[in-house]
Amino acid sequence: MTTGIDAAPKAGAPSPDTGTPGFGKAVVLALTLVITLVLASGWLIMPYFFEGKSILTDISDQVAADRTTQQRTLGQVMTRVHNGVAEEGGVGFDVDALFASPTYFERTTAPKVRERYELDKNIVFFVNESTHIDLLTQELPRIELYVDGVRYEPTLVDGPMFTDHHRTSDVRFAAQDANGRDIITPDTKELTLLVRNSYDPEDAPRTLTWNLPIDYPAEENVLSSPTLIAALSAGLLSATLTPCLLQLLIVYMATLTGLSAEQMSRGDSVPMVTRRRMLLIALVFVAGFTAFYTFAGAVIGYAGRSAQIIFDSASREMAIGTGVLVIIMGVWMGIKSRAPLVCRMPMPKSVSGGDSTGYVRSFLLSVGFSLGCMVCFSGAIVATLLVYVGMLGSASVGATILFVFSMGVAIPFLAAAFFLSRTMSAMQWISRYTPQIGFVSMVVIVAFGLVLITDNFHTVSDIIYPWLGLN
């Protein structure tokens, strides 16, 4: 006589381990998958609850105010004044000059402005004339530069001829001498500007002197504020990169479940090691896009608007290359998880036996898809950073901004993987339907590879956006 526990199941009754789950289990499973997707989509609160453009505009105002303050402070440090009270000058006629060194330009102006002055070729001064007792003459000042006693003539003196009481002239000297040597070197001790005008005797120029090296005040970059970096990253999430991230989310879910199904393909059990591998697969995927976006941020911070040219110059070739990579990874996943139609495809032993954990494929899928996203959206990212923040001028600042942005996506992704790995019913379902899950994951990943190759990235986003109410 056998006990009820030892008795074999009746004929036709589903096995408690391998049969189709009952209605209650199906509901629990469906709810589990929905919660997993919601957790992974946690970053989507940004476009719904925060106005990205408003955030970026506020940051732009703060950066502009910070730059104005720095310009005022640096202007005081770099300016020399001759107020005309000395016996050789006329009272009521003032002259001052600002030495616009490369450091001054870097801290106070945008890259486009710096390019216009060609600082590698020019030494730049801004000379101001003011009179309160008469009108300025229709004649620009005559200017000479002495560098440690050596005299140089200007290559350009440009200012308004017809003005009443105030005039600013753009004055430039060649940065190299006739032999191609730098005029100002680390050993230079003194710069002296002589400014002659019709108000003063010919032999009594206004003398303005700068002792080198300049003692610059400590740089205070508003973008180094953790609060502003977090706000800027939130602005990018809400206003710029949501179309890309929606597609990255789909690829992530296909990668997570597909590779996890592959890990369980040898049986129905769900050992602890498989749970850990699911978390590691998620972690490696997150590391892939975080590393890539951080690198892209460094390039944008360092190269400015030229970064868009860097990403766009070979955009089609990169999109096709990453698309092919994504397709190969997807088919490989299908074969390894014994997916229908592809499970019998021949593969070299070195390929079929390699990457048994799936970590390499997870990393390559993440980097490949992120590169395709950057190729498609680089213009929007670069424009957002440069339009709302102005110059970055720092690879570290650009890298930090996009690293924090990546963390805003990474944390929900990892939370979803942790939840799914701790839910036994979902893990058992994945183990039972490994071939089918592997096939679906393969199809999704291959489809996105084709999206990259055919340059239809925006088409997918245009389909998803209205459905989420994000027009």
Contacts in CASP RR format, 6 or more apart in sequence:
PFRMAT RR
TARGET T0000
AUTHOR 0000-0000-0000
METHOD contacts of the structure
MODEL  1
MTTGIDAAPKAGAPSPDTGTPGFGKAVVLALTLVITLVLASGWLIMPYFF
EGKSILTDISDQVAADRTTQQRTLGQVMTRVHNGVAEEGGVGFDVDALFA
SPTYFERTTAPKVRERYELDKNIVFFVNESTHIDLLTQELPRIELYVDGV
RYEPTLVDGPMFTDHHRTSDVRFAAQDANGRDIITPDTKELTLLVRNSYD
PEDAPRTLTWNLPIDYPAEENVLSSPTLIAALSAGLLSATLTPCLLQLLI
VYMATLTGLSAEQMSRGDSVPMVTRRRMLLIALVFVAGFTAFYTFAGAVI
GYAGRSAQIIFDSASREMAIGTGVLVIIMGVWMGIKSRAPLVCRMPMPKS
VSGGDSTGYVRSFLLSVGFSLGCMVCFSGAIVATLLVYVGMLGSASVGAT
ILFVFSMGVAIPFLAAAFFLSRTMSAMQWISRYTPQIGFVSMVVIVAFGL
VLITDNFHTVSDIIYPWLGLN
9 15 0 8 1.000
9 16 0 8 1.000
14 20 0 8 1.000
17 268 0 8 1.000
18 268 0 8 1.000
18 432 0 8 1.000
19 432 0 8 1.000
21 29 0 8 1.000
21 425 0 8 1.000
21 429 0 8 1.000
25 425 0 8 1.000
28 425 0 8 1.000
29 425 0 8 1.000
29 426 0 8 1.000
29 429 0 8 1.000
32 419 0 8 1.000
32 420 0 8 1.000
32 423 0 8 1.000
32 425 0 8 1.000
32 426 0 8 1.000
33 426 0 8 1.000
35 419 0 8 1.000
36 253 0 8 1.000
36 416 0 8 1.000
36 419 0 8 1.000
36 420 0 8 1.000
36 426 0 8 1.000
37 253 0 8 1.000
37 416 0 8 1.000
39 412 0 8 1.000
39 415 0 8 1.000
39 416 0 8 1.000
39 419 0 8 1.000
40 249 0 8 1.000
40 252 0 8 1.000
40 253 0 8 1.000
40 412 0 8 1.000
40 413 0 8 1.000
40 415 0 8 1.000
40 416 0 8 1.000
41 249 0 8 1.000
41 412 0 8 1.000
42 412 0 8 1.000
43 237 0 8 1.000
43 245 0 8 1.000
43 408 0 8 1.000
43 409 0 8 1.000
43 412 0 8 1.000
44 242 0 8 1.000
44 468 0 8 1.000
46 52 0 8 1.000
46 234 0 8 1.000
46 235 0 8 1.000
46 237 0 8 1.000
46 238 0 8 1.000
46 242 0 8 1.000
47 237 0 8 1.000
47 238 0 8 1.000
47 239 0 8 1.000
47 242 0 8 1.000
47 470 0 8 1.000
50 234 0 8 1.000
50 235 0 8 1.000
50 238 0 8 1.000
51 238 0 8 1.000
52 234 0 8 1.000
52 235 0 8 1.000
52 238 0 8 1.000
52 239 0 8 1.000
53 239 0 8 1.000
55 231 0 8 1.000
55 232 0 8 1.000
55 234 0 8 1.000
55 235 0 8 1.000
55 238 0 8 1.000
55 239 0 8 1.000
56 232 0 8 1.000
56 235 0 8 1.000
56 239 0 8 1.000
56 384 0 8 1.000
56 388 0 8 1.000
57 388 0 8 1.000
58 231 0 8 1.000
59 228 0 8 1.000
59 231 0 8 1.000
59 232 0 8 1.000
59 388 0 8 1.000
59 389 0 8 1.000
60 387 0 8 1.000
60 388 0 8 1.000
60 389 0 8 1.000
60 390 0 8 1.000
62 222 0 8 1.000
62 228 0 8 1.000
63 222 0 8 1.000
63 223 0 8 1.000
63 388 0 8 1.000
63 389 0 8 1.000
63 390 0 8 1.000
65 222 0 8 1.000
66 220 0 8 1.000
66 221 0 8 1.000
66 222 0 8 1.000
67 107 0 8 1.000
67 108 0 8 1.000
70 107 0 8 1.000
70 108 0 8 1.000
70 219 0 8 1.000
70 220 0 8 1.000
71 107 0 8 1.000
71 108 0 8 1.000
73 217 0 8 1.000
74 104 0 8 1.000
74 107 0 8 1.000
74 108 0 8 1.000
74 216 0 8 1.000
74 217 0 8 1.000
75 98 0 8 1.000
75 104 0 8 1.000
77 214 0 8 1.000
77 215 0 8 1.000
77 216 0 8 1.000
77 217 0 8 1.000
78 98 0 8 1.000
78 99 0 8 1.000
78 100 0 8 1.000
78 101 0 8 1.000
78 104 0 8 1.000
78 210 0 8 1.000
78 214 0 8 1.000
79 96 0 8 1.000
79 97 0 8 1.000
79 98 0 8 1.000
79 99 0 8 1.000
80 96 0 8 1.000
80 97 0 8 1.000
80 99 0 8 1.000
80 193 0 8 1.000
80 208 0 8 1.000
80 209 0 8 1.000
80 210 0 8 1.000
81 94 0 8 1.000
81 95 0 8 1.000
81 96 0 8 1.000
81 208 0 8 1.000
82 94 0 8 1.000
82 95 0 8 1.000
82 96 0 8 1.000
82 195 0 8 1.000
82 206 0 8 1.000
82 207 0 8 1.000
82 208 0 8 1.000
83 94 0 8 1.000
84 90 0 8 1.000
84 91 0 8 1.000
84 92 0 8 1.000
84 93 0 8 1.000
84 94 0 8 1.000
84 95 0 8 1.000
84 206 0 8 1.000
85 91 0 8 1.000
88 200 0 8 1.000
88 201 0 8 1.000
88 204 0 8 1.000
89 199 0 8 1.000
89 200 0 8 1.000
89 201 0 8 1.000
89 204 0 8 1.000
89 206 0 8 1.000
90 199 0 8 1.000
90 200 0 8 1.000
91 133 0 8 1.000
92 131 0 8 1.000
92 132 0 8 1.000
92 133 0 8 1.000
93 129 0 8 1.000
93 130 0 8 1.000
93 131 0 8 1.000
93 133 0 8 1.000
93 134 0 8 1.000
93 197 0 8 1.000
93 199 0 8 1.000
93 200 0 8 1.000
94 128 0 8 1.000
94 129 0 8 1.000
94 130 0 8 1.000
94 131 0 8 1.000
95 127 0 8 1.000
95 128 0 8 1.000
95 129 0 8 1.000
95 130 0 8 1.000
95 141 0 8 1.000
95 195 0 8 1.000
95 197 0 8 1.000
95 206 0 8 1.000
95 208 0 8 1.000
96 127 0 8 1.000
96 128 0 8 1.000
96 208 0 8 1.000
97 125 0 8 1.000
97 126 0 8 1.000
97 127 0 8 1.000
97 128 0 8 1.000
97 171 0 8 1.000
97 193 0 8 1.000
97 195 0 8 1.000
97 208 0 8 1.000
98 104 0 8 1.000
98 125 0 8 1.000
98 126 0 8 1.000
98 128 0 8 1.000
99 124 0 8 1.000
99 125 0 8 1.000
99 191 0 8 1.000
99 210 0 8 1.000
99 214 0 8 1.000
100 117 0 8 1.000
100 124 0 8 1.000
100 125 0 8 1.000
100 126 0 8 1.000
101 214 0 8 1.000
102 119 0 8 1.000
103 214 0 8 1.000
103 216 0 8 1.000
105 113 0 8 1.000
105 114 0 8 1.000
105 117 0 8 1.000
105 119 0 8 1.000
105 124 0 8 1.000
106 114 0 8 1.000
106 393 0 8 1.000
107 219 0 8 1.000
109 391 0 8 1.000
110 390 0 8 1.000
110 391 0 8 1.000
111 304 0 8 1.000
111 305 0 8 1.000
111 391 0 8 1.000
111 393 0 8 1.000
112 305 0 8 1.000
117 124 0 8 1.000
117 172 0 8 1.000
119 175 0 8 1.000
120 175 0 8 1.000
121 174 0 8 1.000
121 175 0 8 1.000
121 176 0 8 1.000
122 155 0 8 1.000
122 156 0 8 1.000
122 172 0 8 1.000
122 173 0 8 1.000
122 174 0 8 1.000
122 175 0 8 1.000
123 145 0 8 1.000
123 172 0 8 1.000
123 173 0 8 1.000
123 174 0 8 1.000
123 175 0 8 1.000
123 183 0 8 1.000
123 184 0 8 1.000
124 170 0 8 1.000
124 171 0 8 1.000
124 172 0 8 1.000
125 143 0 8 1.000
125 145 0 8 1.000
125 171 0 8 1.000
125 172 0 8 1.000
125 173 0 8 1.000
125 193 0 8 1.000
126 168 0 8 1.000
126 169 0 8 1.000
126 170 0 8 1.000
126 171 0 8 1.000
127 141 0 8 1.000
127 143 0 8 1.000
127 168 0 8 1.000
127 169 0 8 1.000
127 171 0 8 1.000
127 193 0 8 1.000
127 195 0 8 1.000
128 166 0 8 1.000
128 167 0 8 1.000
128 168 0 8 1.000
128 169 0 8 1.000
129 136 0 8 1.000
129 141 0 8 1.000
129 166 0 8 1.000
129 167 0 8 1.000
129 169 0 8 1.000
129 197 0 8 1.000
130 165 0 8 1.000
130 166 0 8 1.000
130 167 0 8 1.000
131 165 0 8 1.000
131 199 0 8 1.000
132 165 0 8 1.000
135 164 0 8 1.000
135 165 0 8 1.000
136 163 0 8 1.000
136 164 0 8 1.000
136 165 0 8 1.000
136 166 0 8 1.000
136 167 0 8 1.000
137 197 0 8 1.000
137 198 0 8 1.000
138 161 0 8 1.000
138 162 0 8 1.000
139 161 0 8 1.000
139 197 0 8 1.000
139 198 0 8 1.000
140 157 0 8 1.000
140 159 0 8 1.000
140 161 0 8 1.000
140 167 0 8 1.000
140 169 0 8 1.000
141 157 0 8 1.000
141 169 0 8 1.000
141 195 0 8 1.000
141 196 0 8 1.000
141 197 0 8 1.000
142 195 0 8 1.000
142 196 0 8 1.000
142 197 0 8 1.000
143 154 0 8 1.000
143 157 0 8 1.000
143 169 0 8 1.000
143 171 0 8 1.000
143 193 0 8 1.000
143 194 0 8 1.000
143 195 0 8 1.000
143 196 0 8 1.000
144 151 0 8 1.000
144 152 0 8 1.000
144 153 0 8 1.000
144 154 0 8 1.000
144 193 0 8 1.000
144 194 0 8 1.000
144 205 0 8 1.000
145 151 0 8 1.000
145 152 0 8 1.000
145 153 0 8 1.000
145 154 0 8 1.000
145 173 0 8 1.000
145 191 0 8 1.000
145 192 0 8 1.000
145 193 0 8 1.000
145 194 0 8 1.000
146 152 0 8 1.000
146 190 0 8 1.000
146 191 0 8 1.000
146 192 0 8 1.000
146 193 0 8 1.000
146 194 0 8 1.000
147 183 0 8 1.000
147 184 0 8 1.000
147 188 0 8 1.000
147 190 0 8 1.000
147 191 0 8 1.000
148 188 0 8 1.000
148 189 0 8 1.000
148 190 0 8 1.000
149 190 0 8 1.000
149 192 0 8 1.000
150 183 0 8 1.000
152 173 0 8 1.000
152 174 0 8 1.000
152 183 0 8 1.000
153 173 0 8 1.000
154 171 0 8 1.000
154 172 0 8 1.000
154 173 0 8 1.000
155 172 0 8 1.000
155 173 0 8 1.000
155 174 0 8 1.000
156 170 0 8 1.000
156 171 0 8 1.000
156 172 0 8 1.000
157 169 0 8 1.000
157 170 0 8 1.000
157 171 0 8 1.000
158 169 0 8 1.000
158 170 0 8 1.000
158 171 0 8 1.000
159 167 0 8 1.000
159 168 0 8 1.000
159 169 0 8 1.000
159 170 0 8 1.000
160 167 0 8 1.000
173 183 0 8 1.000
174 183 0 8 1.000
175 182 0 8 1.000
175 183 0 8 1.000
175 184 0 8 1.000
176 182 0 8 1.000
176 183 0 8 1.000
177 183 0 8 1.000
184 191 0 8 1.000
184 212 0 8 1.000
186 213 0 8 1.000
188 212 0 8 1.000
189 211 0 8 1.000
189 212 0 8 1.000
190 209 0 8 1.000
190 210 0 8 1.000
190 211 0 8 1.000
190 212 0 8 1.000
191 209 0 8 1.000
191 210 0 8 1.000
191 212 0 8 1.000
192 207 0 8 1.000
192 208 0 8 1.000
192 209 0 8 1.000
192 210 0 8 1.000
193 207 0 8 1.000
193 208 0 8 1.000
193 209 0 8 1.000
194 205 0 8 1.000
194 206 0 8 1.000
194 207 0 8 1.000
194 208 0 8 1.000
195 205 0 8 1.000
195 206 0 8 1.000
195 208 0 8 1.000
196 202 0 8 1.000
196 205 0 8 1.000
196 206 0 8 1.000
197 206 0 8 1.000
200 206 0 8 1.000
221 394 0 8 1.000
221 397 0 8 1.000
222 228 0 8 1.000
223 229 0 8 1.000
223 232 0 8 1.000
223 389 0 8 1.000
223 392 0 8 1.000
223 394 0 8 1.000
223 397 0 8 1.000
223 401 0 8 1.000
224 397 0 8 1.000
229 400 0 8 1.000
229 401 0 8 1.000
229 404 0 8 1.000
230 404 0 8 1.000
232 388 0 8 1.000
232 389 0 8 1.000
232 401 0 8 1.000
233 401 0 8 1.000
233 402 0 8 1.000
233 404 0 8 1.000
233 405 0 8 1.000
233 407 0 8 1.000
233 408 0 8 1.000
236 381 0 8 1.000
236 384 0 8 1.000
236 401 0 8 1.000
236 402 0 8 1.000
236 405 0 8 1.000
237 245 0 8 1.000
237 405 0 8 1.000
237 408 0 8 1.000
237 409 0 8 1.000
239 384 0 8 1.000
240 377 0 8 1.000
240 380 0 8 1.000
240 381 0 8 1.000
240 384 0 8 1.000
241 373 0 8 1.000
241 377 0 8 1.000
241 380 0 8 1.000
241 381 0 8 1.000
241 405 0 8 1.000
242 470 0 8 1.000
243 377 0 8 1.000
243 457 0 8 1.000
243 458 0 8 1.000
243 461 0 8 1.000
243 464 0 8 1.000
243 465 0 8 1.000
244 373 0 8 1.000
244 376 0 8 1.000
244 377 0 8 1.000
244 457 0 8 1.000
244 461 0 8 1.000
245 409 0 8 1.000
246 461 0 8 1.000
246 464 0 8 1.000
246 465 0 8 1.000
246 468 0 8 1.000
247 369 0 8 1.000
247 373 0 8 1.000
247 448 0 8 1.000
247 451 0 8 1.000
247 457 0 8 1.000
247 460 0 8 1.000
247 461 0 8 1.000
247 464 0 8 1.000
248 289 0 8 1.000
248 369 0 8 1.000
248 370 0 8 1.000
248 373 0 8 1.000
248 409 0 8 1.000
249 413 0 8 1.000
250 444 0 8 1.000
250 448 0 8 1.000
251 326 0 8 1.000
251 365 0 8 1.000
251 366 0 8 1.000
251 369 0 8 1.000
251 444 0 8 1.000
251 445 0 8 1.000
251 448 0 8 1.000
252 282 0 8 1.000
252 285 0 8 1.000
252 366 0 8 1.000
252 413 0 8 1.000
254 440 0 8 1.000
254 441 0 8 1.000
254 444 0 8 1.000
254 445 0 8 1.000
255 281 0 8 1.000
255 285 0 8 1.000
255 333 0 8 1.000
255 361 0 8 1.000
255 362 0 8 1.000
255 365 0 8 1.000
255 366 0 8 1.000
255 441 0 8 1.000
255 445 0 8 1.000
256 278 0 8 1.000
256 281 0 8 1.000
256 282 0 8 1.000
256 285 0 8 1.000
256 416 0 8 1.000
256 417 0 8 1.000
256 420 0 8 1.000
257 430 0 8 1.000
257 437 0 8 1.000
257 438 0 8 1.000
257 441 0 8 1.000
258 333 0 8 1.000
258 334 0 8 1.000
258 337 0 8 1.000
258 437 0 8 1.000
258 438 0 8 1.000
258 441 0 8 1.000
258 442 0 8 1.000
259 278 0 8 1.000
259 281 0 8 1.000
259 333 0 8 1.000
259 358 0 8 1.000
259 361 0 8 1.000
259 362 0 8 1.000
259 441 0 8 1.000
260 274 0 8 1.000
260 277 0 8 1.000
260 278 0 8 1.000
260 281 0 8 1.000
260 420 0 8 1.000
260 427 0 8 1.000
260 430 0 8 1.000
261 337 0 8 1.000
261 430 0 8 1.000
261 431 0 8 1.000
261 433 0 8 1.000
261 434 0 8 1.000
261 437 0 8 1.000
261 438 0 8 1.000
261 441 0 8 1.000
262 333 0 8 1.000
262 334 0 8 1.000
262 336 0 8 1.000
262 337 0 8 1.000
262 358 0 8 1.000
262 434 0 8 1.000
262 438 0 8 1.000
263 274 0 8 1.000
263 277 0 8 1.000
263 278 0 8 1.000
263 357 0 8 1.000
263 358 0 8 1.000
264 270 0 8 1.000
264 274 0 8 1.000
264 427 0 8 1.000
264 430 0 8 1.000
264 431 0 8 1.000
264 434 0 8 1.000
265 336 0 8 1.000
265 337 0 8 1.000
265 338 0 8 1.000
265 434 0 8 1.000
265 435 0 8 1.000
267 431 0 8 1.000
268 428 0 8 1.000
268 431 0 8 1.000
268 432 0 8 1.000
269 431 0 8 1.000
270 424 0 8 1.000
270 427 0 8 1.000
270 428 0 8 1.000
270 431 0 8 1.000
274 427 0 8 1.000
275 421 0 8 1.000
275 422 0 8 1.000
275 427 0 8 1.000
276 421 0 8 1.000
277 357 0 8 1.000
278 417 0 8 1.000
278 420 0 8 1.000
278 421 0 8 1.000
279 414 0 8 1.000
279 417 0 8 1.000
279 418 0 8 1.000
279 421 0 8 1.000
280 357 0 8 1.000
280 359 0 8 1.000
281 357 0 8 1.000
281 358 0 8 1.000
281 359 0 8 1.000
281 362 0 8 1.000
281 417 0 8 1.000
282 362 0 8 1.000
282 413 0 8 1.000
282 414 0 8 1.000
282 416 0 8 1.000
282 417 0 8 1.000
282 418 0 8 1.000
283 414 0 8 1.000
283 417 0 8 1.000
284 359 0 8 1.000
284 362 0 8 1.000
284 363 0 8 1.000
284 366 0 8 1.000
285 362 0 8 1.000
285 363 0 8 1.000
285 365 0 8 1.000
285 366 0 8 1.000
285 413 0 8 1.000
286 366 0 8 1.000
286 406 0 8 1.000
286 409 0 8 1.000
286 410 0 8 1.000
286 413 0 8 1.000
286 414 0 8 1.000
287 363 0 8 1.000
287 366 0 8 1.000
288 363 0 8 1.000
288 366 0 8 1.000
288 367 0 8 1.000
288 370 0 8 1.000
289 366 0 8 1.000
289 367 0 8 1.000
289 369 0 8 1.000
289 370 0 8 1.000
289 406 0 8 1.000
289 409 0 8 1.000
289 410 0 8 1.000
290 403 0 8 1.000
290 406 0 8 1.000
290 407 0 8 1.000
290 410 0 8 1.000
291 367 0 8 1.000
292 366 0 8 1.000
292 367 0 8 1.000
292 368 0 8 1.000
292 370 0 8 1.000
292 371 0 8 1.000
292 374 0 8 1.000
293 370 0 8 1.000
293 374 0 8 1.000
293 402 0 8 1.000
293 403 0 8 1.000
293 405 0 8 1.000
293 406 0 8 1.000
294 399 0 8 1.000
294 402 0 8 1.000
294 403 0 8 1.000
294 406 0 8 1.000
295 399 0 8 1.000
296 307 0 8 1.000
296 311 0 8 1.000
296 374 0 8 1.000
296 378 0 8 1.000
296 381 0 8 1.000
296 402 0 8 1.000
297 395 0 8 1.000
297 398 0 8 1.000
297 399 0 8 1.000
297 401 0 8 1.000
297 402 0 8 1.000
298 395 0 8 1.000
298 396 0 8 1.000
298 398 0 8 1.000
298 399 0 8 1.000
299 307 0 8 1.000
299 310 0 8 1.000
299 395 0 8 1.000
300 307 0 8 1.000
300 381 0 8 1.000
300 382 0 8 1.000
300 385 0 8 1.000
300 392 0 8 1.000
300 398 0 8 1.000
300 402 0 8 1.000
301 307 0 8 1.000
301 385 0 8 1.000
301 392 0 8 1.000
301 393 0 8 1.000
301 394 0 8 1.000
301 395 0 8 1.000
301 397 0 8 1.000
301 398 0 8 1.000
301 399 0 8 1.000
302 392 0 8 1.000
302 393 0 8 1.000
302 394 0 8 1.000
302 395 0 8 1.000
303 310 0 8 1.000
304 382 0 8 1.000
304 385 0 8 1.000
304 386 0 8 1.000
304 391 0 8 1.000
304 392 0 8 1.000
304 393 0 8 1.000
305 382 0 8 1.000
305 386 0 8 1.000
307 378 0 8 1.000
307 382 0 8 1.000
308 378 0 8 1.000
308 379 0 8 1.000
308 382 0 8 1.000
308 383 0 8 1.000
311 374 0 8 1.000
311 375 0 8 1.000
311 378 0 8 1.000
311 379 0 8 1.000
311 382 0 8 1.000
312 375 0 8 1.000
312 378 0 8 1.000
312 379 0 8 1.000
315 375 0 8 1.000
315 376 0 8 1.000
315 378 0 8 1.000
316 455 0 8 1.000
318 371 0 8 1.000
318 372 0 8 1.000
318 375 0 8 1.000
319 372 0 8 1.000
319 375 0 8 1.000
319 376 0 8 1.000
319 452 0 8 1.000
319 453 0 8 1.000
319 455 0 8 1.000
320 452 0 8 1.000
320 453 0 8 1.000
321 452 0 8 1.000
321 453 0 8 1.000
322 368 0 8 1.000
322 369 0 8 1.000
322 371 0 8 1.000
322 372 0 8 1.000
322 375 0 8 1.000
322 449 0 8 1.000
322 452 0 8 1.000
323 368 0 8 1.000
323 372 0 8 1.000
323 449 0 8 1.000
323 450 0 8 1.000
323 452 0 8 1.000
323 453 0 8 1.000
324 449 0 8 1.000
324 453 0 8 1.000
325 364 0 8 1.000
325 368 0 8 1.000
326 365 0 8 1.000
326 368 0 8 1.000
326 369 0 8 1.000
326 445 0 8 1.000
326 446 0 8 1.000
326 448 0 8 1.000
326 449 0 8 1.000
326 452 0 8 1.000
327 445 0 8 1.000
327 446 0 8 1.000
327 449 0 8 1.000
327 450 0 8 1.000
327 453 0 8 1.000
329 361 0 8 1.000
329 364 0 8 1.000
329 365 0 8 1.000
329 445 0 8 1.000
330 361 0 8 1.000
330 365 0 8 1.000
330 441 0 8 1.000
330 442 0 8 1.000
330 445 0 8 1.000
330 446 0 8 1.000
331 342 0 8 1.000
331 345 0 8 1.000
331 442 0 8 1.000
331 446 0 8 1.000
332 347 0 8 1.000
332 351 0 8 1.000
332 361 0 8 1.000
333 339 0 8 1.000
333 361 0 8 1.000
333 438 0 8 1.000
333 441 0 8 1.000
333 442 0 8 1.000
333 445 0 8 1.000
334 342 0 8 1.000
334 343 0 8 1.000
334 438 0 8 1.000
334 439 0 8 1.000
334 441 0 8 1.000
334 442 0 8 1.000
335 342 0 8 1.000
335 343 0 8 1.000
335 345 0 8 1.000
335 347 0 8 1.000
335 352 0 8 1.000
336 352 0 8 1.000
337 434 0 8 1.000
337 435 0 8 1.000
337 437 0 8 1.000
337 438 0 8 1.000
337 439 0 8 1.000
337 441 0 8 1.000
337 442 0 8 1.000
338 434 0 8 1.000
338 435 0 8 1.000
339 435 0 8 1.000
339 436 0 8 1.000
339 438 0 8 1.000
339 439 0 8 1.000
339 442 0 8 1.000
340 435 0 8 1.000
340 436 0 8 1.000
340 439 0 8 1.000
341 439 0 8 1.000
342 439 0 8 1.000
342 442 0 8 1.000
343 435 0 8 1.000
355 361 0 8 1.000
365 445 0 8 1.000
369 448 0 8 1.000
369 452 0 8 1.000
372 452 0 8 1.000
372 457 0 8 1.000
373 457 0 8 1.000
374 381 0 8 1.000
376 457 0 8 1.000
376 458 0 8 1.000
385 392 0 8 1.000
385 398 0 8 1.000
385 401 0 8 1.000
386 392 0 8 1.000
392 398 0 8 1.000
420 426 0 8 1.000
420 427 0 8 1.000
421 427 0 8 1.000
430 437 0 8 1.000
448 460 0 8 1.000
451 457 0 8 1.000
451 459 0 8 1.000
451 460 0 8 1.000
465 471 0 8 1.000
END
